[in-house]
Amino acid sequence: MRKLVYLFFVLFAFASCSKEVIVNQEVKPVDTGVNPDEWVLVPAGHFYYNMHAHDAVIDNDYEIMVTDVTNKQYAEFMNKAVAAKAIKIDGDSIKGHYPGDPFDGYLHEWKIPEGDYVLMPFGEPGSHIKLVDGKFVVDKGFENHPVVMVTWFGAKAYADFYGYRLPTEKEWAKAARGTDKRAYPWGDEISVAVTNFKSSHNAIQKMLDAKIGRTTPVGYYNGKKYGDFQTEDNRSPYGLYDMGGNVWQWVGDDYPDVHYRYMRGGSFDNYEYNLFVWARNSAGPDYYGINVGFRCARDVKTETVTEVAVDSVSADTLKVEEIEVKVEEIEK
């Protein structure tokens, strides 16, 4: 019985990360007014973690992207990284090198050795990034939609290339929930006007001229009215959009006792309970799907500098006082 229950759980989880084919390749562009290049600061400190609101603390400040990484941003990364020989085109996929996981025998289940792994199968249906005349381009109208069909390796490669990283589960959770005990990033209630999830397909299809676009542009639910569809603002307490719904988001944790990686946030293909701030999903790092994307985090570095104070009383015998000052500088 225990094995049967476990099998049901695994099948259910992967059903929520569907690889359903997207039939349309173009949609009407939608300007949300949200800038995908923006970041927000999340301060160190206490927050409530997981469903039972356990006390948790994050020791350091960090920054996190306001939105998920978009198709445009990921296409730009692939063009730059291919030119820099950091990644390579292999048939209809893009591949990158990964140094491998520390292996803990049976506890790790599957060994993830050093090697070249698929970052994105751009040749498969569902990807809105195509290789045209040697350059990666985005299907019209999908430029500001979240990138999908990206493996965990692909998310990490993007972050590494720019000197970023994937957020840890706890960092993601605090950025989504803030410091109270809310159920969703925007509060305790959910509606079709506040995010892109299973029950809001009708509104999404209407926005996309009745086509099946599935994802919405990043930051689409910001209180703005599109035609006759009035959205609600779904920002988290720290100002992040789409931390519940639209696409699952890979997080960076590599736990020593398992080979798989975790995702947070739920997607357009999930029901309300998958969008709770404590909900999670998992898959192998080589998994990809039409409802799986990511966003990045970066550290806030503290440096010690020396400030020189000059005593103006005597120019011949200058008195120099060294003062240690801590400044916070965002790593660029």
Legacy VTK file of the C-alpha trace (Angstrom):
# vtk DataFile Version 3.0
C-alpha trace
ASCII
DATASET POLYDATA
POINTS 332 float
0.000 0.000 0.000
2.824 2.396 0.848
4.388 1.874 -2.586
1.053 2.479 -4.307
0.513 5.728 -2.427
4.026 6.879 -3.307
3.519 5.998 -6.969
0.276 8.009 -7.065
2.069 11.020 -5.578
4.846 10.882 -8.162
2.418 10.537 -11.067
0.323 13.429 -9.763
3.358 15.666 -9.367
4.553 15.054 -12.891
1.066 15.488 -14.312
1.336 19.012 -12.933
4.498 19.565 -15.011
2.912 18.729 -18.345
4.749 18.603 -21.672
1.553 19.347 -23.615
2.282 20.714 -27.090
1.608 24.397 -27.746
0.018 24.711 -31.175
0.257 28.459 -31.806
3.576 30.152 -32.469
2.502 33.801 -32.372
0.223 35.831 -30.119
-0.716 39.470 -29.852
1.997 41.351 -27.903
0.852 42.706 -24.532
2.679 45.533 -22.758
2.283 45.126 -19.005
4.444 48.111 -18.074
6.558 45.849 -15.836
10.329 45.841 -16.363
11.824 42.293 -16.293
15.290 43.737 -15.635
14.368 45.021 -12.171
15.501 43.474 -8.886
14.333 43.955 -5.299
16.179 43.704 -2.009
14.968 41.159 0.534
16.422 41.925 3.967
17.864 39.357 6.326
15.744 38.309 9.254
12.847 36.242 10.522
9.970 34.803 8.483
7.486 31.936 8.640
8.410 28.892 6.588
6.251 26.112 5.143
2.613 25.193 5.745
2.875 25.064 9.530
4.587 28.470 9.660
7.764 27.339 11.372
10.039 30.092 12.591
12.959 30.566 10.199
15.747 33.075 9.725
17.791 34.157 6.717
21.117 35.582 7.835
22.005 37.790 4.876
20.318 40.345 2.645
19.885 39.271 -0.969
18.360 40.522 -4.185
15.900 38.638 -6.359
14.379 39.318 -9.780
11.026 41.095 -9.816
9.810 38.703 -12.541
10.662 35.332 -13.990
13.338 35.292 -16.681
11.657 36.028 -20.020
12.033 34.412 -23.431
13.805 37.546 -24.664
16.298 37.471 -21.797
17.022 33.776 -22.263
17.467 34.103 -26.039
19.935 36.948 -25.447
21.814 34.758 -22.969
22.065 31.866 -25.435
23.343 34.126 -28.216
25.989 35.657 -25.939
26.987 32.370 -24.301
27.299 30.519 -27.621
29.491 33.332 -28.970
31.627 33.104 -25.811
31.809 29.293 -26.183
30.310 28.898 -22.702
27.522 26.696 -24.114
27.050 24.903 -27.428
24.379 23.989 -29.960
23.891 20.243 -30.300
21.238 19.413 -32.891
17.938 20.889 -31.715
19.169 21.444 -28.169
21.503 23.778 -26.362
23.962 22.115 -23.976
26.247 23.256 -21.208
28.822 21.715 -18.895
27.981 20.715 -15.322
30.675 19.522 -12.864
28.418 16.859 -11.347
26.772 16.329 -7.957
28.497 14.947 -4.894
27.289 11.339 -4.841
26.006 9.770 -1.631
25.372 6.221 -2.766
21.865 4.884 -2.377
20.764 8.059 -0.605
21.381 10.107 -3.739
19.436 7.564 -5.828
20.869 8.560 -9.216
24.381 9.724 -9.877
24.662 13.060 -11.698
28.193 12.837 -13.119
30.258 15.572 -14.717
29.263 16.147 -18.312
27.390 18.197 -20.890
23.651 18.434 -20.246
20.674 19.815 -22.148
19.806 23.349 -21.056
16.847 23.759 -23.406
15.479 21.619 -26.270
14.674 24.624 -28.471
13.683 22.352 -31.341
10.753 20.798 -29.466
7.143 22.045 -29.595
6.476 24.190 -26.559
9.613 26.298 -26.787
9.085 29.846 -28.027
12.761 30.320 -28.844
13.975 29.220 -32.271
17.335 29.102 -34.043
17.097 31.190 -37.228
20.162 31.833 -39.415
22.486 31.059 -36.532
20.745 33.336 -34.000
18.178 32.576 -31.328
14.943 34.521 -31.789
11.620 34.545 -29.925
8.188 33.823 -31.398
6.326 37.094 -31.942
4.325 38.167 -28.913
6.132 35.846 -26.500
9.119 38.113 -25.854
7.941 39.109 -22.361
6.458 35.733 -21.438
8.437 33.605 -18.966
10.905 31.271 -20.606
9.825 27.624 -20.368
11.238 24.262 -21.448
14.338 25.042 -19.382
16.013 22.312 -17.334
17.532 22.969 -13.928
20.886 22.850 -15.702
19.596 25.531 -18.082
18.433 27.761 -15.254
21.761 27.393 -13.442
23.745 28.048 -16.634
21.909 31.342 -17.141
22.533 32.385 -13.548
26.208 31.380 -13.649
26.836 33.242 -16.916
25.741 36.555 -15.408
27.243 35.995 -11.971
23.867 35.324 -10.369
22.515 32.165 -8.752
19.223 30.390 -8.257
17.484 31.298 -4.986
17.400 28.726 -2.231
14.014 27.387 -1.182
14.061 29.546 1.939
15.046 32.657 0.001
12.275 32.009 -2.494
9.768 31.433 0.325
10.606 34.646 2.168
10.487 36.675 -1.043
7.060 35.184 -1.766
5.520 35.410 1.716
7.184 38.273 3.491
7.113 38.111 7.271
3.475 37.196 7.928
1.586 33.896 7.554
-0.299 34.534 4.307
-1.264 31.600 2.092
-0.509 33.228 -1.269
2.076 35.856 -2.192
-0.660 38.520 -2.534
-2.785 37.494 0.475
-5.150 34.733 1.568
-7.650 34.645 -1.315
-7.325 33.660 -4.969
-9.363 34.570 -8.052
-9.071 34.439 -11.843
-8.207 38.148 -11.781
-5.095 37.796 -9.636
-3.005 35.092 -11.317
-2.686 32.564 -14.131
-3.754 29.132 -12.867
-5.999 26.248 -13.888
-9.278 28.048 -13.278
-8.309 31.225 -15.171
-7.853 29.732 -18.642
-10.942 31.443 -20.034
-9.597 34.891 -19.208
-6.197 34.019 -20.640
-7.613 32.646 -23.872
-9.661 35.812 -24.318
-6.567 37.947 -23.922
-4.768 35.858 -26.541
-7.564 36.051 -29.120
-8.891 32.612 -28.118
-5.556 30.923 -28.831
-3.980 28.584 -26.299
-1.034 30.622 -25.105
-0.959 29.164 -21.613
1.664 31.503 -20.117
0.916 35.176 -19.588
3.454 37.996 -19.891
5.488 38.470 -16.723
3.849 40.979 -14.404
0.546 40.789 -16.296
-1.483 40.723 -13.069
-0.615 44.186 -11.789
-3.982 45.912 -11.349
-4.041 47.041 -14.966
-7.053 46.652 -17.266
-6.529 44.870 -20.592
-9.541 45.464 -22.797
-12.464 44.578 -20.526
-10.393 42.274 -18.299
-9.478 43.931 -14.998
-6.546 42.327 -13.210
-5.608 42.495 -9.551
-2.090 43.172 -8.308
-0.379 39.875 -7.408
2.892 41.263 -6.075
4.386 39.690 -2.976
5.197 41.852 0.093
8.621 42.598 -1.417
7.212 43.497 -4.838
7.733 40.287 -6.840
5.253 39.343 -9.551
3.996 35.846 -10.357
5.312 34.069 -7.284
2.135 32.009 -7.442
0.982 30.757 -10.844
2.085 31.182 -14.473
5.144 28.877 -14.310
6.913 26.720 -11.738
10.280 28.174 -10.698
13.434 26.117 -10.228
15.291 26.770 -6.967
18.962 26.156 -6.383
19.181 23.712 -3.484
21.204 20.549 -4.130
20.346 18.377 -1.142
22.893 15.661 -0.278
20.353 12.853 0.079
18.457 13.228 -3.234
19.362 13.726 -6.888
16.262 15.670 -7.875
15.682 19.413 -7.657
12.744 21.423 -6.391
10.388 23.957 -7.949
8.145 26.509 -6.281
5.125 28.640 -7.126
2.762 26.477 -9.172
1.759 27.189 -12.762
-1.031 27.847 -15.241
-1.716 24.112 -15.246
-2.251 23.804 -11.487
-5.115 24.303 -9.066
-5.245 26.687 -6.135
-3.500 24.445 -3.605
-0.376 24.192 -5.785
0.019 27.970 -5.592
0.323 28.167 -1.804
3.628 29.729 -0.741
4.632 26.417 0.868
3.781 24.186 -2.133
6.663 22.513 -3.956
7.269 20.124 -6.815
10.328 18.117 -7.805
11.969 16.514 -10.814
15.382 15.468 -12.050
17.677 18.335 -13.073
17.303 17.316 -16.729
13.514 17.738 -16.668
11.796 20.438 -18.728
8.181 21.350 -19.414
5.920 24.000 -20.905
5.096 25.271 -17.408
8.574 25.327 -15.838
10.745 28.462 -15.673
12.882 30.292 -13.108
14.128 33.580 -11.710
17.521 34.473 -10.245
18.918 35.804 -6.985
22.210 37.492 -6.155
24.156 38.254 -3.021
24.523 41.623 -1.357
28.220 41.857 -0.628
29.561 43.632 2.457
33.019 45.144 2.043
35.364 46.935 4.415
36.904 50.159 3.090
39.251 52.695 4.664
38.218 56.324 5.020
41.083 58.759 5.600
40.446 61.788 7.852
42.986 64.643 7.728
43.694 66.904 10.745
43.814 70.430 9.286
45.587 71.956 12.327
49.093 71.092 11.114
49.920 70.544 7.466
53.457 69.432 8.385
52.355 66.645 10.684
49.273 65.201 9.110
47.228 63.086 11.476
45.649 60.185 9.659
42.771 58.351 11.282
41.622 55.105 9.761
37.932 54.476 10.097
36.398 51.181 9.102
33.123 51.631 7.316
30.834 48.901 6.058
29.136 49.552 2.767
26.669 47.374 0.996
27.309 47.042 -2.688
25.087 45.003 -4.953
27.107 42.598 -7.042
26.581 43.429 -10.662
LINES 1 333
332 0 1 2 3 4 5 6 7 8 9 10 11 12 13 14 15 16 17 18 19 20 21 22 23 24 25 26 27 28 29 30 31 32 33 34 35 36 37 38 39 40 41 42 43 44 45 46 47 48 49 50 51 52 53 54 55 56 57 58 59 60 61 62 63 64 65 66 67 68 69 70 71 72 73 74 75 76 77 78 79 80 81 82 83 84 85 86 87 88 89 90 91 92 93 94 95 96 97 98 99 100 101 102 103 104 105 106 107 108 109 110 111 112 113 114 115 116 117 118 119 120 121 122 123 124 125 126 127 128 129 130 131 132 133 134 135 136 137 138 139 140 141 142 143 144 145 146 147 148 149 150 151 152 153 154 155 156 157 158 159 160 161 162 163 164 165 166 167 168 169 170 171 172 173 174 175 176 177 178 179 180 181 182 183 184 185 186 187 188 189 190 191 192 193 194 195 196 197 198 199 200 201 202 203 204 205 206 207 208 209 210 211 212 213 214 215 216 217 218 219 220 221 222 223 224 225 226 227 228 229 230 231 232 233 234 235 236 237 238 239 240 241 242 243 244 245 246 247 248 249 250 251 252 253 254 255 256 257 258 259 260 261 262 263 264 265 266 267 268 269 270 271 272 273 274 275 276 277 278 279 280 281 282 283 284 285 286 287 288 289 290 291 292 293 294 295 296 297 298 299 300 301 302 303 304 305 306 307 308 309 310 311 312 313 314 315 316 317 318 319 320 321 322 323 324 325 326 327 328 329 330 331
